[in-house]
Amino acid sequence: MVGLVSTRLRRARQNAGLTQSQLAEQLGVYPSRISEWERGQHQPRADVLIRWEEICQAQAAIQEREEQEHAKDLRDLRCWFDQWRRDHRLRATLRTVKQWLKEYHPLHLSDARAIWYMRRY
């Protein structure tokens, strides 16, 4: 039973994208305590378990929302790129995507490959 609980605690934290230190700070405990709970050396109190779950669920929801917003941004960029490409009568290549991003959206230059690979929708 202890191994199952400790494994679930670790997975919940990792799925939420939190480090032991970040979770410990939010729970108001030392990071070593998180480690002990995740290794099954000690059991957290019920109120700590409830708070742990709330923190992890909230963080996971934030991450999911950010991923959805990023995906929408990429779709929008692809749409704008396609319009620009048609206006300039260029083929859709990785080079033209990078050229367009450098000129119009330099903050998204790291997304060039993702935008280029996107299928038209």
Secondary structure, 3 states (H helix, E strand, C coil): CHHHHHHHHHHHHHHCCCCHHHHHHHHCCCHHHHHHHHCCCCCCCHHHHHHHHHHHHHHHHHHHHHHHHHHHHHHHHHHHHHHHHHHHCCCCCHHHHHHHHHHHCHHHHHHHHHHHHCCCC
